[in-house]
Protein backbone atom coordinates (compact mmCIF):
# COMPACT_ATOMS: atom_id res chain seq x y z
CA UNK A 1 0.00 0.00 0.00
CA UNK A 2 1.26 3.45 -0.84
CA UNK A 3 1.34 6.18 1.76
CA UNK A 4 -0.11 9.66 1.33
CA UNK A 5 2.44 12.29 2.27
CA UNK A 6 1.24 15.84 2.94
CA UNK A 7 3.97 18.29 2.01
CA UNK A 8 4.52 21.99 2.62
CA UNK A 9 6.11 23.16 -0.63
CA UNK A 10 7.72 26.53 -1.10
CA UNK A 11 7.40 27.74 -4.66
CA UNK A 12 7.77 24.71 -6.95
CA UNK A 13 4.17 23.70 -7.46
CA UNK A 14 2.29 26.29 -5.50
CA UNK A 15 2.73 29.59 -3.73
CA UNK A 16 2.65 30.74 -0.11
CA UNK A 17 3.53 27.30 1.31
CA UNK A 18 0.13 25.78 0.48
CA UNK A 19 -0.31 22.07 0.98
CA UNK A 20 0.52 19.51 -1.72
CA UNK A 21 -0.21 15.81 -1.64
CA UNK A 22 2.29 13.30 -3.05
CA UNK A 23 1.57 9.57 -3.22
CA UNK A 24 4.87 7.86 -2.37
CA UNK A 25 5.71 4.21 -1.93
CA UNK A 26 6.44 3.34 1.73
CA UNK A 27 9.96 3.46 3.11
CA UNK A 28 11.64 0.14 3.90
CA UNK A 29 14.83 -0.48 5.88
CA UNK A 30 17.74 -1.38 3.61
CA UNK A 31 20.93 -1.16 5.69
CA UNK A 32 21.82 0.52 8.99
CA UNK A 33 25.31 -1.06 9.05
CA UNK A 34 24.84 -2.41 12.58
CA UNK A 35 25.86 -5.98 11.77
CA UNK A 36 29.15 -6.67 13.58
CA UNK A 37 30.48 -9.02 10.92
CA UNK A 38 29.63 -9.95 7.35
CA UNK A 39 30.48 -13.56 6.52
CA UNK A 40 32.91 -13.59 9.46
CA UNK A 41 34.63 -10.35 8.41
CA UNK A 42 34.58 -7.45 10.89
CA UNK A 43 34.06 -4.05 9.25
CA UNK A 44 33.26 -5.55 5.86
CA UNK A 45 30.46 -4.27 3.64
CA UNK A 46 27.53 -6.56 2.88
CA UNK A 47 28.16 -7.35 -0.78
CA UNK A 48 24.72 -8.93 -1.08
CA UNK A 49 23.33 -5.40 -0.75
CA UNK A 50 26.13 -3.27 -2.21
CA UNK A 51 28.38 -3.40 -5.27
CA UNK A 52 31.39 -1.15 -4.74
CA UNK A 53 32.86 0.68 -7.74
CA UNK A 54 35.68 3.18 -8.18
CA UNK A 55 35.47 5.71 -11.00
CA UNK A 56 38.18 8.16 -11.96
CA UNK A 57 40.73 5.86 -13.58
CA UNK A 58 44.30 6.69 -12.60
CA UNK A 59 43.59 9.85 -10.61
CA UNK A 60 41.61 8.50 -7.64
CA UNK A 61 42.32 6.25 -4.66
CA UNK A 62 39.54 5.11 -2.32
CA UNK A 63 38.78 3.14 0.86
CA UNK A 64 35.50 1.62 2.04
CA UNK A 65 34.49 -0.05 5.28
CA UNK A 66 31.91 -0.22 8.04
CA UNK A 67 33.14 2.11 10.79
CA UNK A 68 31.18 3.25 13.83
CA UNK A 69 28.11 1.42 12.46
CA UNK A 70 28.16 3.56 9.30
CA UNK A 71 29.22 3.10 5.70
CA UNK A 72 32.60 4.88 5.72
CA UNK A 73 34.03 6.20 2.43
CA UNK A 74 37.29 8.04 1.75
CA UNK A 75 38.52 9.37 -1.55
CA UNK A 76 41.64 11.21 -2.69
CA UNK A 77 41.69 12.64 -6.20
CA UNK A 78 44.37 14.44 -8.23
CA UNK A 79 43.72 16.81 -11.11
CA UNK A 80 45.16 16.68 -14.60
CA UNK A 81 48.06 18.90 -15.68
CA UNK A 82 47.53 19.34 -19.42
CA UNK A 83 45.23 22.38 -19.23
CA UNK A 84 44.03 25.21 -17.00
CA UNK A 85 40.37 24.73 -17.83
CA UNK A 86 37.73 22.31 -16.61
CA UNK A 87 37.68 19.67 -13.90
CA UNK A 88 38.27 15.94 -13.47
CA UNK A 89 35.85 13.65 -11.62
CA UNK A 90 36.67 10.93 -9.15
CA UNK A 91 34.03 8.77 -7.44
CA UNK A 92 33.81 6.16 -4.69
CA UNK A 93 30.49 4.51 -5.42
CA UNK A 94 28.24 2.12 -3.46
CA UNK A 95 25.72 0.72 -5.94
CA UNK A 96 22.49 -0.77 -4.61
CA UNK A 97 21.99 -4.32 -5.83
CA UNK A 98 18.65 -5.43 -7.35
CA UNK A 99 17.35 -1.87 -7.59
CA UNK A 100 15.20 -2.17 -10.72
CA UNK A 101 11.98 -1.44 -8.75
CA UNK A 102 13.33 1.42 -6.65
CA UNK A 103 11.24 4.60 -6.55
CA UNK A 104 13.46 6.43 -4.10
CA UNK A 105 16.07 6.34 -1.32
CA UNK A 106 16.73 8.08 2.03
CA UNK A 107 19.99 8.20 4.02
CA UNK A 108 21.85 10.32 6.58
CA UNK A 109 25.07 11.84 5.14
CA UNK A 110 28.04 13.39 6.90
CA UNK A 111 31.31 14.91 5.66
CA UNK A 112 33.85 14.19 8.40
CA UNK A 113 36.94 15.70 6.78
CA UNK A 114 37.82 17.36 3.50
CA UNK A 115 40.79 19.06 1.86
CA UNK A 116 40.50 21.27 -1.23
CA UNK A 117 43.38 22.74 -3.20
CA UNK A 118 42.82 25.15 -6.06
CA UNK A 119 44.52 26.40 -9.20
CA UNK A 120 44.61 30.21 -9.52
CA UNK A 121 44.85 29.92 -13.32
CA UNK A 122 41.69 27.81 -13.59
CA UNK A 123 38.38 29.68 -13.19
CA UNK A 124 36.42 26.46 -12.57
CA UNK A 125 35.22 25.82 -9.03
CA UNK A 126 36.07 22.41 -7.59
CA UNK A 127 34.53 20.60 -4.65
CA UNK A 128 33.63 17.36 -2.90
CA UNK A 129 30.30 15.77 -1.99
CA UNK A 130 28.45 12.71 -0.78
CA UNK A 131 25.16 12.12 -2.54
CA UNK A 132 22.42 9.79 -3.69
CA UNK A 133 21.45 9.57 -7.34
CA UNK A 134 19.41 7.12 -9.35
CA UNK A 135 17.34 6.47 -12.46
CA UNK A 136 13.68 6.90 -11.61
CA UNK A 137 11.80 6.60 -14.91
CA UNK A 138 12.14 6.88 -18.67
CA UNK A 139 10.57 8.95 -21.43
CA UNK A 140 8.84 5.94 -22.97
CA UNK A 141 11.52 5.75 -25.65
CA UNK A 142 14.54 4.56 -23.68
CA UNK A 143 16.95 2.29 -25.58
CA UNK A 144 19.43 -0.26 -24.26
CA UNK A 145 21.67 2.57 -23.07
CA UNK A 146 20.78 5.63 -21.04
CA UNK A 147 19.09 7.62 -23.80
CA UNK A 148 15.65 8.73 -22.63
CA UNK A 149 16.23 7.90 -18.95
CA UNK A 150 15.38 10.45 -16.24
CA UNK A 151 17.49 10.42 -13.12
CA UNK A 152 17.64 12.61 -10.03
CA UNK A 153 20.05 13.30 -7.20
CA UNK A 154 20.55 15.18 -3.96
CA UNK A 155 23.97 16.47 -2.82
CA UNK A 156 25.63 17.11 0.55
CA UNK A 157 28.65 19.09 -0.63
CA UNK A 158 31.48 21.54 -0.10
CA UNK A 159 33.01 23.79 -2.82
CA UNK A 160 35.94 26.19 -3.03
CA UNK A 161 33.74 29.25 -3.34
CA UNK A 162 31.57 28.59 -0.27
CA UNK A 163 31.65 31.62 2.02
CA UNK A 164 30.42 29.67 5.08
CA UNK A 165 32.42 28.21 7.98
CA UNK A 166 34.67 25.24 7.38
CA UNK A 167 32.45 22.54 8.95
CA UNK A 168 29.44 23.31 6.78
CA UNK A 169 27.84 21.52 3.82
CA UNK A 170 25.47 22.85 1.19
CA UNK A 171 22.45 20.72 0.18
CA UNK A 172 20.94 20.87 -3.31
CA UNK A 173 18.85 18.66 -5.61
CA UNK A 174 18.50 18.16 -9.37
CA UNK A 175 16.89 16.07 -12.09
CA UNK A 176 18.26 15.28 -15.57
CA UNK A 177 17.23 13.73 -18.86
CA UNK A 178 19.85 11.65 -20.66
CA UNK A 179 19.91 12.47 -24.35
CA UNK A 180 22.50 9.99 -25.59
CA UNK A 181 23.32 6.32 -25.01
CA UNK A 182 26.03 6.97 -22.42
CA UNK A 183 24.58 10.04 -20.67
CA UNK A 184 28.00 11.69 -20.96
CA UNK A 185 28.89 15.34 -20.38
CA UNK A 186 27.29 16.39 -23.67
CA UNK A 187 24.35 14.04 -23.32
CA UNK A 188 21.98 15.41 -20.72
CA UNK A 189 19.76 18.34 -19.86
CA UNK A 190 19.46 19.27 -16.20
CA UNK A 191 16.93 21.01 -13.97
CA UNK A 192 18.61 22.12 -10.73
CA UNK A 193 19.05 24.93 -8.22
CA UNK A 194 20.45 27.13 -10.99
CA UNK A 195 17.05 26.90 -12.71
CA UNK A 196 15.05 27.06 -9.51
CA UNK A 197 16.40 28.27 -6.14
CA UNK A 198 13.83 26.11 -4.34
CA UNK A 199 16.09 23.13 -5.04
CA UNK A 200 18.65 24.80 -2.77
CA UNK A 201 18.13 23.41 0.76
CA UNK A 202 20.70 25.69 2.37
CA UNK A 203 23.52 24.81 4.76
CA UNK A 204 23.97 22.20 7.51
CA UNK A 205 26.80 21.23 9.85
CA UNK A 206 28.83 18.78 7.81
CA UNK A 207 30.29 16.43 10.44
CA UNK A 208 27.34 16.40 12.87
CA UNK A 209 24.38 16.10 10.51
CA UNK A 210 21.51 13.87 11.72
CA UNK A 211 18.95 14.66 9.02
CA UNK A 212 18.01 12.30 6.21
CA UNK A 213 18.31 13.31 2.56
CA UNK A 214 15.58 11.71 0.46
CA UNK A 215 14.18 11.37 -3.04
CA UNK A 216 10.86 9.75 -3.86
CA UNK A 217 8.99 9.48 -7.15
CA UNK A 218 5.19 9.69 -7.38
CA UNK A 219 4.52 7.90 -10.64
CA UNK A 220 0.82 8.80 -10.83
CA UNK A 221 1.28 12.53 -10.30
CA UNK A 222 4.59 12.71 -12.22
CA UNK A 223 6.26 14.31 -9.19
CA UNK A 224 9.81 13.98 -7.86
CA UNK A 225 9.86 14.67 -4.11
CA UNK A 226 13.13 15.90 -2.61
CA UNK A 227 13.65 16.39 1.13
CA UNK A 228 16.27 17.21 3.73
CA UNK A 229 14.91 16.55 7.20
CA UNK A 230 11.44 18.11 7.30
CA UNK A 231 12.20 20.50 4.43
CA UNK A 232 10.40 19.16 1.35
CA UNK A 233 10.38 20.32 -2.29
CA UNK A 234 8.34 18.84 -5.15
CA UNK A 235 9.07 18.99 -8.88
CA UNK A 236 6.20 18.21 -11.23
CA UNK A 237 7.82 16.92 -14.39
CA UNK A 238 5.32 18.49 -16.78
CA UNK A 239 5.52 21.90 -15.09
CA UNK A 240 9.31 21.95 -15.34
CA UNK A 241 9.86 20.73 -18.92
CA UNK A 242 10.91 17.22 -17.95
CA UNK A 243 9.29 14.72 -20.32
CA UNK A 244 6.46 12.31 -19.64
CA UNK A 245 7.58 8.94 -18.38
CA UNK A 246 7.37 5.34 -19.48
CA UNK A 247 6.10 2.67 -17.14
CA UNK A 248 9.33 0.88 -16.36
CA UNK A 249 13.08 0.90 -16.51
CA UNK A 250 14.60 -2.36 -17.65
CA UNK A 251 17.19 -4.07 -15.47
CA UNK A 252 20.09 -2.96 -17.68
CA UNK A 253 19.04 0.70 -17.46
CA UNK A 254 18.41 1.15 -13.77
CA UNK A 255 21.01 2.06 -11.17
CA UNK A 256 20.88 3.70 -7.75
CA UNK A 257 23.99 4.72 -5.82
CA UNK A 258 25.36 6.46 -2.75
CA UNK A 259 28.77 7.88 -3.57
CA UNK A 260 31.45 10.39 -2.75
CA UNK A 261 32.56 12.52 -5.68
CA UNK A 262 35.31 15.04 -6.28
CA UNK A 263 35.38 17.64 -9.06
CA UNK A 264 39.00 18.79 -9.15
CA UNK A 265 40.45 21.54 -11.31
CA UNK A 266 43.03 20.81 -13.98
CA UNK A 267 46.22 22.84 -13.53
CA UNK A 268 49.37 23.09 -15.69
CA UNK A 269 51.35 24.34 -12.66
CA UNK A 270 51.09 20.86 -11.09
CA UNK A 271 48.69 18.27 -9.74
CA UNK A 272 46.29 19.59 -7.14
CA UNK A 273 44.57 17.34 -4.63
CA UNK A 274 41.09 16.92 -3.16
CA UNK A 275 40.22 14.64 -0.26
CA UNK A 276 36.90 13.69 1.33
CA UNK A 277 36.11 11.41 4.26
CA UNK A 278 32.36 10.86 4.57
CA UNK A 279 29.85 8.36 5.88
CA UNK A 280 26.24 7.26 5.40
CA UNK A 281 23.74 5.74 7.80
CA UNK A 282 20.10 4.72 8.12
CA UNK A 283 19.62 3.81 4.47
CA UNK A 284 15.99 3.26 3.49
CA UNK A 285 14.43 2.57 0.10
CA UNK A 286 11.11 2.92 -1.68
CA UNK A 287 9.96 0.32 -4.21
CA UNK A 288 7.13 0.46 -6.72
CA UNK A 289 4.09 -1.33 -5.30
C-alpha positions in Angstrom: 0.0 0.0 0.0 1.3 3.4 -0.8 1.3 6.2 1.8 -0.1 9.7 1.3 2.4 12.3 2.3 1.2 15.8 2.9 4.0 18.3 2.0 4.5 22.0 2.6 6.1 23.2 -0.6 7.7 26.5 -1.1 7.4 27.7 -4.7 7.8 24.7 -7.0 4.2 23.7 -7.5 2.3 26.3 -5.5 2.7 29.6 -3.7 2.7 30.7 -0.1 3.5 27.3 1.3 0.1 25.8 0.5 -0.3 22.1 1.0 0.5 19.5 -1.7 -0.2 15.8 -1.6 2.3 13.3 -3.0 1.6 9.6 -3.2 4.9 7.9 -2.4 5.7 4.2 -1.9 6.4 3.3 1.7 10.0 3.5 3.1 11.6 0.1 3.9 14.8 -0.5 5.9 17.7 -1.4 3.6 20.9 -1.2 5.7 21.8 0.5 9.0 25.3 -1.1 9.1 24.8 -2.4 12.6 25.9 -6.0 11.8 29.1 -6.7 13.6 30.5 -9.0 10.9 29.6 -10.0 7.4 30.5 -13.6 6.5 32.9 -13.6 9.5 34.6 -10.3 8.4 34.6 -7.5 10.9 34.1 -4.1 9.2 33.3 -5.6 5.9 30.5 -4.3 3.6 27.5 -6.6 2.9 28.2 -7.3 -0.8 24.7 -8.9 -1.1 23.3 -5.4 -0.7 26.1 -3.3 -2.2 28.4 -3.4 -5.3 31.4 -1.1 -4.7 32.9 0.7 -7.7 35.7 3.2 -8.2 35.5 5.7 -11.0 38.2 8.2 -12.0 40.7 5.9 -13.6 44.3 6.7 -12.6 43.6 9.9 -10.6 41.6 8.5 -7.6 42.3 6.3 -4.7 39.5 5.1 -2.3 38.8 3.1 0.9 35.5 1.6 2.0 34.5 0.0 5.3 31.9 -0.2 8.0 33.1 2.1 10.8 31.2 3.3 13.8 28.1 1.4 12.5 28.2 3.6 9.3 29.2 3.1 5.7 32.6 4.9 5.7 34.0 6.2 2.4 37.3 8.0 1.8 38.5 9.4 -1.5 41.6 11.2 -2.7 41.7 12.6 -6.2 44.4 14.4 -8.2 43.7 16.8 -11.1 45.2 16.7 -14.6 48.1 18.9 -15.7 47.5 19.3 -19.4 45.2 22.4 -19.2 44.0 25.2 -17.0 40.4 24.7 -17.8 37.7 22.3 -16.6 37.7 19.7 -13.9 38.3 15.9 -13.5 35.8 13.7 -11.6 36.7 10.9 -9.2 34.0 8.8 -7.4 33.8 6.2 -4.7 30.5 4.5 -5.4 28.2 2.1 -3.5 25.7 0.7 -5.9 22.5 -0.8 -4.6 22.0 -4.3 -5.8 18.7 -5.4 -7.3 17.4 -1.9 -7.6 15.2 -2.2 -10.7 12.0 -1.4 -8.8 13.3 1.4 -6.7 11.2 4.6 -6.6 13.5 6.4 -4.1 16.1 6.3 -1.3 16.7 8.1 2.0 20.0 8.2 4.0 21.8 10.3 6.6 25.1 11.8 5.1 28.0 13.4 6.9 31.3 14.9 5.7 33.8 14.2 8.4 36.9 15.7 6.8 37.8 17.4 3.5 40.8 19.1 1.9 40.5 21.3 -1.2 43.4 22.7 -3.2 42.8 25.2 -6.1 44.5 26.4 -9.2 44.6 30.2 -9.5 44.9 29.9 -13.3 41.7 27.8 -13.6 38.4 29.7 -13.2 36.4 26.5 -12.6 35.2 25.8 -9.0 36.1 22.4 -7.6 34.5 20.6 -4.6 33.6 17.4 -2.9 30.3 15.8 -2.0 28.5 12.7 -0.8 25.2 12.1 -2.5 22.4 9.8 -3.7 21.4 9.6 -7.3 19.4 7.1 -9.4 17.3 6.5 -12.5 13.7 6.9 -11.6 11.8 6.6 -14.9 12.1 6.9 -18.7 10.6 8.9 -21.4 8.8 5.9 -23.0 11.5 5.7 -25.7 14.5 4.6 -23.7 16.9 2.3 -25.6 19.4 -0.3 -24.3 21.7 2.6 -23.1 20.8 5.6 -21.0 19.1 7.6 -23.8 15.7 8.7 -22.6 16.2 7.9 -19.0 15.4 10.4 -16.2 17.5 10.4 -13.1 17.6 12.6 -10.0 20.0 13.3 -7.2 20.6 15.2 -4.0 24.0 16.5 -2.8 25.6 17.1 0.5 28.7 19.1 -0.6 31.5 21.5 -0.1 33.0 23.8 -2.8 35.9 26.2 -3.0 33.7 29.3 -3.3 31.6 28.6 -0.3 31.6 31.6 2.0 30.4 29.7 5.1 32.4 28.2 8.0 34.7 25.2 7.4 32.4 22.5 9.0 29.4 23.3 6.8 27.8 21.5 3.8 25.5 22.9 1.2 22.4 20.7 0.2 20.9 20.9 -3.3 18.9 18.7 -5.6 18.5 18.2 -9.4 16.9 16.1 -12.1 18.3 15.3 -15.6 17.2 13.7 -18.9 19.8 11.6 -20.7 19.9 12.5 -24.4 22.5 10.0 -25.6 23.3 6.3 -25.0 26.0 7.0 -22.4 24.6 10.0 -20.7 28.0 11.7 -21.0 28.9 15.3 -20.4 27.3 16.4 -23.7 24.3 14.0 -23.3 22.0 15.4 -20.7 19.8 18.3 -19.9 19.5 19.3 -16.2 16.9 21.0 -14.0 18.6 22.1 -10.7 19.1 24.9 -8.2 20.4 27.1 -11.0 17.1 26.9 -12.7 15.0 27.1 -9.5 16.4 28.3 -6.1 13.8 26.1 -4.3 16.1 23.1 -5.0 18.7 24.8 -2.8 18.1 23.4 0.8 20.7 25.7 2.4 23.5 24.8 4.8 24.0 22.2 7.5 26.8 21.2 9.8 28.8 18.8 7.8 30.3 16.4 10.4 27.3 16.4 12.9 24.4 16.1 10.5 21.5 13.9 11.7 18.9 14.7 9.0 18.0 12.3 6.2 18.3 13.3 2.6 15.6 11.7 0.5 14.2 11.4 -3.0 10.9 9.7 -3.9 9.0 9.5 -7.2 5.2 9.7 -7.4 4.5 7.9 -10.6 0.8 8.8 -10.8 1.3 12.5 -10.3 4.6 12.7 -12.2 6.3 14.3 -9.2 9.8 14.0 -7.9 9.9 14.7 -4.1 13.1 15.9 -2.6 13.6 16.4 1.1 16.3 17.2 3.7 14.9 16.5 7.2 11.4 18.1 7.3 12.2 20.5 4.4 10.4 19.2 1.4 10.4 20.3 -2.3 8.3 18.8 -5.2 9.1 19.0 -8.9 6.2 18.2 -11.2 7.8 16.9 -14.4 5.3 18.5 -16.8 5.5 21.9 -15.1 9.3 22.0 -15.3 9.9 20.7 -18.9 10.9 17.2 -18.0 9.3 14.7 -20.3 6.5 12.3 -19.6 7.6 8.9 -18.4 7.4 5.3 -19.5 6.1 2.7 -17.1 9.3 0.9 -16.4 13.1 0.9 -16.5 14.6 -2.4 -17.7 17.2 -4.1 -15.5 20.1 -3.0 -17.7 19.0 0.7 -17.5 18.4 1.2 -13.8 21.0 2.1 -11.2 20.9 3.7 -7.7 24.0 4.7 -5.8 25.4 6.5 -2.8 28.8 7.9 -3.6 31.5 10.4 -2.8 32.6 12.5 -5.7 35.3 15.0 -6.3 35.4 17.6 -9.1 39.0 18.8 -9.2 40.4 21.5 -11.3 43.0 20.8 -14.0 46.2 22.8 -13.5 49.4 23.1 -15.7 51.4 24.3 -12.7 51.1 20.9 -11.1 48.7 18.3 -9.7 46.3 19.6 -7.1 44.6 17.3 -4.6 41.1 16.9 -3.2 40.2 14.6 -0.3 36.9 13.7 1.3 36.1 11.4 4.3 32.4 10.9 4.6 29.9 8.4 5.9 26.2 7.3 5.4 23.7 5.7 7.8 20.1 4.7 8.1 19.6 3.8 4.5 16.0 3.3 3.5 14.4 2.6 0.1 11.1 2.9 -1.7 10.0 0.3 -4.2 7.1 0.5 -6.7 4.1 -1.3 -5.3 
